Amino acid sequence: MTPTRTLAVLLLALLVTLLAALLLALLTAVATAVLARLDGASRPAAALRAGRTFGATLTVLTTVATLVVAVLR
């Protein structure tokens, strides 16, 4: 494999990983908002819970990705 092709594959893998993390965080936030609404929370309160969950999920996924990169290095 040429260096240019290797770089392209790595960038594509990074893009796919980032999109998967974003999708997982988004699905977690939506599930949190739905459960909050079912629990009787108002729409703004459910949105706040979803936002906190989205941020926390992205933080955890970023930490895990950093750990994996550090271990593989």
PyMOL Python script that loads the backbone (N, CA, C, O; Angstrom):
from pymol import cmd

cmd.read_pdbstr("""\
ATOM      1  N   MET A   1       0.833  -1.177   0.000  1.00  0.00           N
ATOM      2  CA  MET A   1       0.000   0.000   0.000  1.00  0.00           C
ATOM      3  C   MET A   1       0.881   1.244   0.000  1.00  0.00           C
ATOM      4  O   MET A   1       1.881   1.305   0.715  1.00  0.00           O
ATOM      5  N   THR A   2       0.515   2.207  -0.783  1.00  0.00           N
ATOM      6  CA  THR A   2       1.284   3.445  -0.835  1.00  0.00           C
ATOM      7  C   THR A   2       0.962   4.307   0.384  1.00  0.00           C
ATOM      8  O   THR A   2      -0.103   4.156   0.983  1.00  0.00           O
ATOM      9  N   PRO A   3       1.864   5.203   0.755  1.00  0.00           N
ATOM     10  CA  PRO A   3       1.596   6.067   1.920  1.00  0.00           C
ATOM     11  C   PRO A   3       0.343   6.920   1.757  1.00  0.00           C
ATOM     12  O   PRO A   3      -0.370   7.165   2.730  1.00  0.00           O
ATOM     13  N   THR A   4       0.071   7.370   0.545  1.00  0.00           N
ATOM     14  CA  THR A   4      -1.117   8.187   0.318  1.00  0.00           C
ATOM     15  C   THR A   4      -2.381   7.369   0.539  1.00  0.00           C
ATOM     16  O   THR A   4      -3.346   7.838   1.141  1.00  0.00           O
ATOM     17  N   ARG A   5      -2.357   6.139   0.042  1.00  0.00           N
ATOM     18  CA  ARG A   5      -3.523   5.265   0.212  1.00  0.00           C
ATOM     19  C   ARG A   5      -3.720   4.896   1.688  1.00  0.00           C
ATOM     20  O   ARG A   5      -4.850   4.825   2.171  1.00  0.00           O
ATOM     21  N   THR A   6      -2.613   4.663   2.395  1.00  0.00           N
ATOM     22  CA  THR A   6      -2.688   4.345   3.821  1.00  0.00           C
ATOM     23  C   THR A   6      -3.299   5.509   4.590  1.00  0.00           C
ATOM     24  O   THR A   6      -4.137   5.308   5.469  1.00  0.00           O
ATOM     25  N   LEU A   7      -2.879   6.723   4.256  1.00  0.00           N
ATOM     26  CA  LEU A   7      -3.430   7.903   4.914  1.00  0.00           C
ATOM     27  C   LEU A   7      -4.918   8.040   4.626  1.00  0.00           C
ATOM     28  O   LEU A   7      -5.695   8.386   5.516  1.00  0.00           O
ATOM     29  N   ALA A   8      -5.312   7.775   3.403  1.00  0.00           N
ATOM     30  CA  ALA A   8      -6.728   7.865   3.039  1.00  0.00           C
ATOM     31  C   ALA A   8      -7.556   6.848   3.816  1.00  0.00           C
ATOM     32  O   ALA A   8      -8.658   7.157   4.270  1.00  0.00           O
ATOM     33  N   VAL A   9      -7.033   5.647   3.966  1.00  0.00           N
ATOM     34  CA  VAL A   9      -7.751   4.606   4.722  1.00  0.00           C
ATOM     35  C   VAL A   9      -7.862   5.010   6.192  1.00  0.00           C
ATOM     36  O   VAL A   9      -8.912   4.822   6.806  1.00  0.00           O
ATOM     37  N   LEU A  10      -6.797   5.558   6.755  1.00  0.00           N
ATOM     38  CA  LEU A  10      -6.839   5.996   8.151  1.00  0.00           C
ATOM     39  C   LEU A  10      -7.830   7.133   8.354  1.00  0.00           C
ATOM     40  O   LEU A  10      -8.564   7.153   9.341  1.00  0.00           O
ATOM     41  N   LEU A  11      -7.851   8.075   7.423  1.00  0.00           N
ATOM     42  CA  LEU A  11      -8.807   9.180   7.528  1.00  0.00           C
ATOM     43  C   LEU A  11     -10.245   8.685   7.398  1.00  0.00           C
ATOM     44  O   LEU A  11     -11.138   9.160   8.100  1.00  0.00           O
ATOM     45  N   LEU A  12     -10.461   7.737   6.503  1.00  0.00           N
ATOM     46  CA  LEU A  12     -11.799   7.168   6.358  1.00  0.00           C
ATOM     47  C   LEU A  12     -12.213   6.422   7.625  1.00  0.00           C
ATOM     48  O   LEU A  12     -13.361   6.525   8.057  1.00  0.00           O
ATOM     49  N   ALA A  13     -11.296   5.681   8.215  1.00  0.00           N
ATOM     50  CA  ALA A  13     -11.595   4.971   9.461  1.00  0.00           C
ATOM     51  C   ALA A  13     -11.906   5.960  10.581  1.00  0.00           C
ATOM     52  O   ALA A  13     -12.804   5.723  11.389  1.00  0.00           O
ATOM     53  N   LEU A  14     -11.169   7.064  10.630  1.00  0.00           N
ATOM     54  CA  LEU A  14     -11.426   8.092  11.634  1.00  0.00           C
ATOM     55  C   LEU A  14     -12.805   8.718  11.437  1.00  0.00           C
ATOM     56  O   LEU A  14     -13.538   8.936  12.401  1.00  0.00           O
ATOM     57  N   LEU A  15     -13.149   9.002  10.192  1.00  0.00           N
ATOM     58  CA  LEU A  15     -14.451   9.588   9.894  1.00  0.00           C
ATOM     59  C   LEU A  15     -15.590   8.647  10.282  1.00  0.00           C
ATOM     60  O   LEU A  15     -16.579   9.080  10.874  1.00  0.00           O
ATOM     61  N   VAL A  16     -15.457   7.386   9.955  1.00  0.00           N
ATOM     62  CA  VAL A  16     -16.490   6.403  10.301  1.00  0.00           C
ATOM     63  C   VAL A  16     -16.622   6.267  11.818  1.00  0.00           C
ATOM     64  O   VAL A  16     -17.731   6.157  12.340  1.00  0.00           O
ATOM     65  N   THR A  17     -15.503   6.275  12.513  1.00  0.00           N
ATOM     66  CA  THR A  17     -15.533   6.179  13.976  1.00  0.00           C
ATOM     67  C   THR A  17     -16.213   7.396  14.593  1.00  0.00           C
ATOM     68  O   THR A  17     -17.012   7.261  15.520  1.00  0.00           O
ATOM     69  N   LEU A  18     -15.900   8.576  14.087  1.00  0.00           N
ATOM     70  CA  LEU A  18     -16.521   9.794  14.613  1.00  0.00           C
ATOM     71  C   LEU A  18     -18.024   9.811  14.347  1.00  0.00           C
ATOM     72  O   LEU A  18     -18.808  10.194  15.216  1.00  0.00           O
ATOM     73  N   LEU A  19     -18.421   9.400  13.155  1.00  0.00           N
ATOM     74  CA  LEU A  19     -19.854   9.364  12.841  1.00  0.00           C
ATOM     75  C   LEU A  19     -20.592   8.338  13.697  1.00  0.00           C
ATOM     76  O   LEU A  19     -21.722   8.579  14.121  1.00  0.00           O
ATOM     77  N   ALA A  20     -19.960   7.202  13.952  1.00  0.00           N
ATOM     78  CA  ALA A  20     -20.582   6.191  14.808  1.00  0.00           C
ATOM     79  C   ALA A  20     -20.741   6.709  16.238  1.00  0.00           C
ATOM     80  O   ALA A  20     -21.772   6.479  16.871  1.00  0.00           O
ATOM     81  N   ALA A  21     -19.732   7.401  16.743  1.00  0.00           N
ATOM     82  CA  ALA A  21     -19.816   7.969  18.090  1.00  0.00           C
ATOM     83  C   ALA A  21     -20.907   9.025  18.171  1.00  0.00           C
ATOM     84  O   ALA A  21     -21.660   9.079  19.143  1.00  0.00           O
ATOM     85  N   LEU A  22     -20.987   9.857  17.154  1.00  0.00           N
ATOM     86  CA  LEU A  22     -22.019  10.892  17.124  1.00  0.00           C
ATOM     87  C   LEU A  22     -23.413  10.276  17.065  1.00  0.00           C
ATOM     88  O   LEU A  22     -24.325  10.736  17.751  1.00  0.00           O
ATOM     89  N   LEU A  23     -23.580   9.244  16.253  1.00  0.00           N
ATOM     90  CA  LEU A  23     -24.871   8.569  16.154  1.00  0.00           C
ATOM     91  C   LEU A  23     -25.258   7.917  17.471  1.00  0.00           C
ATOM     92  O   LEU A  23     -26.413   8.002  17.887  1.00  0.00           O
ATOM     93  N   LEU A  24     -24.311   7.268  18.128  1.00  0.00           N
ATOM     94  CA  LEU A  24     -24.594   6.639  19.418  1.00  0.00           C
ATOM     95  C   LEU A  24     -24.994   7.680  20.457  1.00  0.00           C
ATOM     96  O   LEU A  24     -25.937   7.464  21.218  1.00  0.00           O
ATOM     97  N   ALA A  25     -24.290   8.799  20.493  1.00  0.00           N
ATOM     98  CA  ALA A  25     -24.623   9.862  21.444  1.00  0.00           C
ATOM     99  C   ALA A  25     -25.995  10.452  21.144  1.00  0.00           C
ATOM    100  O   ALA A  25     -26.763  10.749  22.060  1.00  0.00           O
ATOM    101  N   LEU A  26     -26.299  10.620  19.872  1.00  0.00           N
ATOM    102  CA  LEU A  26     -27.599  11.163  19.490  1.00  0.00           C
ATOM    103  C   LEU A  26     -28.737  10.215  19.860  1.00  0.00           C
ATOM    104  O   LEU A  26     -29.770  10.650  20.369  1.00  0.00           O
ATOM    105  N   LEU A  27     -28.550   8.931  19.608  1.00  0.00           N
ATOM    106  CA  LEU A  27     -29.580   7.951  19.975  1.00  0.00           C
ATOM    107  C   LEU A  27     -29.779   7.880  21.487  1.00  0.00           C
ATOM    108  O   LEU A  27     -30.904   7.727  21.964  1.00  0.00           O
ATOM    109  N   THR A  28     -28.699   7.990  22.227  1.00  0.00           N
ATOM    110  CA  THR A  28     -28.798   7.995  23.689  1.00  0.00           C
ATOM    111  C   THR A  28     -29.566   9.227  24.176  1.00  0.00           C
ATOM    112  O   THR A  28     -30.388   9.130  25.088  1.00  0.00           O
ATOM    113  N   ALA A  29     -29.298  10.372  23.571  1.00  0.00           N
ATOM    114  CA  ALA A  29     -29.983  11.603  23.953  1.00  0.00           C
ATOM    115  C   ALA A  29     -31.473  11.532  23.623  1.00  0.00           C
ATOM    116  O   ALA A  29     -32.304  11.967  24.420  1.00  0.00           O
ATOM    117  N   VAL A  30     -31.813  10.993  22.467  1.00  0.00           N
ATOM    118  CA  VAL A  30     -33.224  10.872  22.091  1.00  0.00           C
ATOM    119  C   VAL A  30     -33.949   9.925  23.043  1.00  0.00           C
ATOM    120  O   VAL A  30     -35.071  10.202  23.468  1.00  0.00           O
ATOM    121  N   ALA A  31     -33.313   8.819  23.373  1.00  0.00           N
ATOM    122  CA  ALA A  31     -33.927   7.875  24.312  1.00  0.00           C
ATOM    123  C   ALA A  31     -34.136   8.527  25.679  1.00  0.00           C
ATOM    124  O   ALA A  31     -35.156   8.299  26.330  1.00  0.00           O
ATOM    125  N   THR A  32     -33.182   9.324  26.106  1.00  0.00           N
ATOM    126  CA  THR A  32     -33.314  10.023  27.382  1.00  0.00           C
ATOM    127  C   THR A  32     -34.476  11.014  27.350  1.00  0.00           C
ATOM    128  O   THR A  32     -35.245  11.109  28.306  1.00  0.00           O
ATOM    129  N   ALA A  33     -34.597  11.742  26.255  1.00  0.00           N
ATOM    130  CA  ALA A  33     -35.693  12.714  26.133  1.00  0.00           C
ATOM    131  C   ALA A  33     -37.047  12.014  26.136  1.00  0.00           C
ATOM    132  O   ALA A  33     -37.987  12.481  26.778  1.00  0.00           O
ATOM    133  N   VAL A  34     -37.147  10.911  25.431  1.00  0.00           N
ATOM    134  CA  VAL A  34     -38.419  10.167  25.393  1.00  0.00           C
ATOM    135  C   VAL A  34     -38.765   9.631  26.777  1.00  0.00           C
ATOM    136  O   VAL A  34     -39.909   9.735  27.219  1.00  0.00           O
ATOM    137  N   LEU A  35     -37.789   9.067  27.452  1.00  0.00           N
ATOM    138  CA  LEU A  35     -38.050   8.540  28.795  1.00  0.00           C
ATOM    139  C   LEU A  35     -38.397   9.658  29.775  1.00  0.00           C
ATOM    140  O   LEU A  35     -39.229   9.469  30.662  1.00  0.00           O
ATOM    141  N   ALA A  36     -37.768  10.812  29.620  1.00  0.00           N
ATOM    142  CA  ALA A  36     -38.091  11.945  30.491  1.00  0.00           C
ATOM    143  C   ALA A  36     -39.518  12.418  30.259  1.00  0.00           C
ATOM    144  O   ALA A  36     -40.238  12.724  31.209  1.00  0.00           O
ATOM    145  N   ARG A  37     -39.930  12.480  28.989  1.00  0.00           N
ATOM    146  CA  ARG A  37     -41.316  12.882  28.684  1.00  0.00           C
ATOM    147  C   ARG A  37     -42.308  11.870  29.237  1.00  0.00           C
ATOM    148  O   ARG A  37     -43.354  12.251  29.763  1.00  0.00           O
ATOM    149  N   LEU A  38     -41.994  10.590  29.124  1.00  0.00           N
ATOM    150  CA  LEU A  38     -42.876   9.560  29.673  1.00  0.00           C
ATOM    151  C   LEU A  38     -42.953   9.644  31.200  1.00  0.00           C
ATOM    152  O   LEU A  38     -43.950   9.256  31.809  1.00  0.00           O
ATOM    153  N   ASP A  39     -41.882  10.157  31.801  1.00  0.00           N
ATOM    154  CA  ASP A  39     -41.845  10.314  33.254  1.00  0.00           C
ATOM    155  C   ASP A  39     -42.607  11.557  33.706  1.00  0.00           C
ATOM    156  O   ASP A  39     -42.794  11.769  34.904  1.00  0.00           O
ATOM    157  N   GLY A  40     -43.051  12.385  32.745  1.00  0.00           N
ATOM    158  CA  GLY A  40     -43.844  13.554  33.101  1.00  0.00           C
ATOM    159  C   GLY A  40     -43.088  14.859  33.078  1.00  0.00           C
ATOM    160  O   GLY A  40     -43.609  15.881  33.524  1.00  0.00           O
ATOM    161  N   ALA A  41     -41.871  14.850  32.570  1.00  0.00           N
ATOM    162  CA  ALA A  41     -41.091  16.085  32.509  1.00  0.00           C
ATOM    163  C   ALA A  41     -41.620  16.977  31.384  1.00  0.00           C
ATOM    164  O   ALA A  41     -42.160  16.490  30.390  1.00  0.00           O
ATOM    165  N   SER A  42     -41.457  18.273  31.556  1.00  0.00           N
ATOM    166  CA  SER A  42     -41.862  19.203  30.496  1.00  0.00           C
ATOM    167  C   SER A  42     -40.877  19.091  29.329  1.00  0.00           C
ATOM    168  O   SER A  42     -39.815  18.481  29.455  1.00  0.00           O
ATOM    169  N   ARG A  43     -41.244  19.684  28.203  1.00  0.00           N
ATOM    170  CA  ARG A  43     -40.363  19.608  27.036  1.00  0.00           C
ATOM    171  C   ARG A  43     -39.004  20.260  27.284  1.00  0.00           C
ATOM    172  O   ARG A  43     -37.982  19.687  26.908  1.00  0.00           O
ATOM    173  N   PRO A  44     -38.960  21.448  27.909  1.00  0.00           N
ATOM    174  CA  PRO A  44     -37.640  22.032  28.187  1.00  0.00           C
ATOM    175  C   PRO A  44     -36.796  21.177  29.143  1.00  0.00           C
ATOM    176  O   PRO A  44     -35.584  21.057  28.966  1.00  0.00           O
ATOM    177  N   ALA A  45     -37.433  20.593  30.139  1.00  0.00           N
ATOM    178  CA  ALA A  45     -36.694  19.741  31.074  1.00  0.00           C
ATOM    179  C   ALA A  45     -36.181  18.487  30.374  1.00  0.00           C
ATOM    180  O   ALA A  45     -35.060  18.046  30.626  1.00  0.00           O
ATOM    181  N   ALA A  46     -36.999  17.914  29.495  1.00  0.00           N
ATOM    182  CA  ALA A  46     -36.568  16.731  28.742  1.00  0.00           C
ATOM    183  C   ALA A  46     -35.412  17.085  27.802  1.00  0.00           C
ATOM    184  O   ALA A  46     -34.486  16.294  27.627  1.00  0.00           O
ATOM    185  N   ALA A  47     -35.471  18.278  27.200  1.00  0.00           N
ATOM    186  CA  ALA A  47     -34.388  18.712  26.319  1.00  0.00           C
ATOM    187  C   ALA A  47     -33.092  18.914  27.100  1.00  0.00           C
ATOM    188  O   ALA A  47     -32.011  18.589  26.609  1.00  0.00           O
ATOM    189  N   LEU A  48     -33.199  19.450  28.313  1.00  0.00           N
ATOM    190  CA  LEU A  48     -32.012  19.620  29.149  1.00  0.00           C
ATOM    191  C   LEU A  48     -31.403  18.279  29.525  1.00  0.00           C
ATOM    192  O   LEU A  48     -30.184  18.114  29.486  1.00  0.00           O
ATOM    193  N   ARG A  49     -32.249  17.323  29.889  1.00  0.00           N
ATOM    194  CA  ARG A  49     -31.745  15.983  30.210  1.00  0.00           C
ATOM    195  C   ARG A  49     -31.075  15.357  28.989  1.00  0.00           C
ATOM    196  O   ARG A  49     -30.022  14.729  29.107  1.00  0.00           O
ATOM    197  N   ALA A  50     -31.681  15.527  27.831  1.00  0.00           N
ATOM    198  CA  ALA A  50     -31.105  14.965  26.605  1.00  0.00           C
ATOM    199  C   ALA A  50     -29.758  15.614  26.300  1.00  0.00           C
ATOM    200  O   ALA A  50     -28.819  14.931  25.891  1.00  0.00           O
ATOM    201  N   GLY A  51     -29.659  16.910  26.494  1.00  0.00           N
ATOM    202  CA  GLY A  51     -28.398  17.612  26.251  1.00  0.00           C
ATOM    203  C   GLY A  51     -27.291  17.152  27.180  1.00  0.00           C
ATOM    204  O   GLY A  51     -26.153  16.955  26.756  1.00  0.00           O
ATOM    205  N   ARG A  52     -27.629  16.983  28.442  1.00  0.00           N
ATOM    206  CA  ARG A  52     -26.633  16.479  29.392  1.00  0.00           C
ATOM    207  C   ARG A  52     -26.185  15.079  29.018  1.00  0.00           C
ATOM    208  O   ARG A  52     -24.997  14.762  29.085  1.00  0.00           O
ATOM    209  N   THR A  53     -27.129  14.245  28.626  1.00  0.00           N
ATOM    210  CA  THR A  53     -26.788  12.880  28.240  1.00  0.00           C
ATOM    211  C   THR A  53     -25.926  12.858  26.983  1.00  0.00           C
ATOM    212  O   THR A  53     -24.972  12.085  26.899  1.00  0.00           O
ATOM    213  N   PHE A  54     -26.255  13.698  26.011  1.00  0.00           N
ATOM    214  CA  PHE A  54     -25.473  13.789  24.782  1.00  0.00           C
ATOM    215  C   PHE A  54     -24.032  14.172  25.098  1.00  0.00           C
ATOM    216  O   PHE A  54     -23.096  13.544  24.603  1.00  0.00           O
ATOM    217  N   GLY A  55     -23.856  15.194  25.915  1.00  0.00           N
ATOM    218  CA  GLY A  55     -22.510  15.635  26.281  1.00  0.00           C
ATOM    219  C   GLY A  55     -21.743  14.584  27.065  1.00  0.00           C
ATOM    220  O   GLY A  55     -20.554  14.371  26.828  1.00  0.00           O
ATOM    221  N   ALA A  56     -22.415  13.934  27.988  1.00  0.00           N
ATOM    222  CA  ALA A  56     -21.742  12.908  28.783  1.00  0.00           C
ATOM    223  C   ALA A  56     -21.336  11.717  27.923  1.00  0.00           C
ATOM    224  O   ALA A  56     -20.252  11.160  28.098  1.00  0.00           O
ATOM    225  N   THR A  57     -22.206  11.327  26.996  1.00  0.00           N
ATOM    226  CA  THR A  57     -21.888  10.202  26.125  1.00  0.00           C
ATOM    227  C   THR A  57     -20.705  10.531  25.223  1.00  0.00           C
ATOM    228  O   THR A  57     -19.815   9.699  25.044  1.00  0.00           O
ATOM    229  N   LEU A  58     -20.686  11.728  24.657  1.00  0.00           N
ATOM    230  CA  LEU A  58     -19.538  12.116  23.831  1.00  0.00           C
ATOM    231  C   LEU A  58     -18.246  12.180  24.648  1.00  0.00           C
ATOM    232  O   LEU A  58     -17.176  11.835  24.147  1.00  0.00           O
ATOM    233  N   THR A  59     -18.342  12.616  25.889  1.00  0.00           N
ATOM    234  CA  THR A  59     -17.165  12.671  26.749  1.00  0.00           C
ATOM    235  C   THR A  59     -16.616  11.278  27.008  1.00  0.00           C
ATOM    236  O   THR A  59     -15.410  11.050  26.921  1.00  0.00           O
ATOM    237  N   VAL A  60     -17.506  10.351  27.325  1.00  0.00           N
ATOM    238  CA  VAL A  60     -17.067   8.973  27.588  1.00  0.00           C
ATOM    239  C   VAL A  60     -16.476   8.347  26.329  1.00  0.00           C
ATOM    240  O   VAL A  60     -15.438   7.689  26.398  1.00  0.00           O
ATOM    241  N   LEU A  61     -17.118   8.543  25.187  1.00  0.00           N
ATOM    242  CA  LEU A  61     -16.608   7.969  23.942  1.00  0.00           C
ATOM    243  C   LEU A  61     -15.255   8.569  23.562  1.00  0.00           C
ATOM    244  O   LEU A  61     -14.384   7.862  23.056  1.00  0.00           O
ATOM    245  N   THR A  62     -15.078   9.854  23.802  1.00  0.00           N
ATOM    246  CA  THR A  62     -13.793  10.494  23.526  1.00  0.00           C
ATOM    247  C   THR A  62     -12.702   9.942  24.436  1.00  0.00           C
ATOM    248  O   THR A  62     -11.574   9.713  24.000  1.00  0.00           O
ATOM    249  N   THR A  63     -13.043   9.734  25.685  1.00  0.00           N
ATOM    250  CA  THR A  63     -12.082   9.173  26.634  1.00  0.00           C
ATOM    251  C   THR A  63     -11.682   7.759  26.238  1.00  0.00           C
ATOM    252  O   THR A  63     -10.504   7.406  26.291  1.00  0.00           O
ATOM    253  N   VAL A  64     -12.647   6.958  25.846  1.00  0.00           N
ATOM    254  CA  VAL A  64     -12.347   5.584  25.424  1.00  0.00           C
ATOM    255  C   VAL A  64     -11.496   5.582  24.156  1.00  0.00           C
ATOM    256  O   VAL A  64     -10.550   4.801  24.047  1.00  0.00           O
ATOM    257  N   ALA A  65     -11.822   6.444  23.205  1.00  0.00           N
ATOM    258  CA  ALA A  65     -11.027   6.520  21.972  1.00  0.00           C
ATOM    259  C   ALA A  65      -9.599   6.951  22.276  1.00  0.00           C
ATOM    260  O   ALA A  65      -8.659   6.421  21.684  1.00  0.00           O
ATOM    261  N   THR A  66      -9.420   7.893  23.180  1.00  0.00           N
ATOM    262  CA  THR A  66      -8.083   8.328  23.573  1.00  0.00           C
ATOM    263  C   THR A  66      -7.310   7.201  24.234  1.00  0.00           C
ATOM    264  O   THR A  66      -6.116   7.030  23.987  1.00  0.00           O
ATOM    265  N   LEU A  67      -7.979   6.444  25.061  1.00  0.00           N
ATOM    266  CA  LEU A  67      -7.343   5.311  25.722  1.00  0.00           C
ATOM    267  C   LEU A  67      -6.915   4.254  24.711  1.00  0.00           C
ATOM    268  O   LEU A  67      -5.818   3.705  24.813  1.00  0.00           O
ATOM    269  N   VAL A  68      -7.765   3.972  23.745  1.00  0.00           N
ATOM    270  CA  VAL A  68      -7.420   2.984  22.719  1.00  0.00           C
ATOM    271  C   VAL A  68      -6.223   3.434  21.901  1.00  0.00           C
ATOM    272  O   VAL A  68      -5.322   2.643  21.620  1.00  0.00           O
ATOM    273  N   VAL A  69      -6.213   4.709  21.520  1.00  0.00           N
ATOM    274  CA  VAL A  69      -5.065   5.231  20.761  1.00  0.00           C
ATOM    275  C   VAL A  69      -3.795   5.159  21.593  1.00  0.00           C
ATOM    276  O   VAL A  69      -2.737   4.814  21.068  1.00  0.00           O
ATOM    277  N   ALA A  70      -3.877   5.476  22.869  1.00  0.00           N
ATOM    278  CA  ALA A  70      -2.690   5.424  23.729  1.00  0.00           C
ATOM    279  C   ALA A  70      -2.188   3.996  23.893  1.00  0.00           C
ATOM    280  O   ALA A  70      -0.978   3.771  23.928  1.00  0.00           O
ATOM    281  N   VAL A  71      -3.081   3.041  23.992  1.00  0.00           N
ATOM    282  CA  VAL A  71      -2.676   1.641  24.153  1.00  0.00           C
ATOM    283  C   VAL A  71      -2.067   1.107  22.862  1.00  0.00           C
ATOM    284  O   VAL A  71      -1.078   0.377  22.906  1.00  0.00           O
ATOM    285  N   LEU A  72      -2.635   1.456  21.727  1.00  0.00           N
ATOM    286  CA  LEU A  72      -2.138   0.963  20.444  1.00  0.00           C
ATOM    287  C   LEU A  72      -0.826   1.619  20.016  1.00  0.00           C
ATOM    288  O   LEU A  72      -0.101   1.083  19.178  1.00  0.00           O
ATOM    289  N   ARG A  73      -0.540   2.738  20.574  1.00  0.00           N
ATOM    290  CA  ARG A  73       0.664   3.471  20.210  1.00  0.00           C
ATOM    291  C   ARG A  73       1.822   2.831  20.844  1.00  0.00           C
ATOM    292  O   ARG A  73       2.951   3.288  20.671  1.00  0.00           O
TER     293      ARG A  73
END
""", "prot")
cmd.dss("prot")
cmd.show_as("cartoon", "prot")
cmd.util.cbc("prot")
cmd.orient("prot")
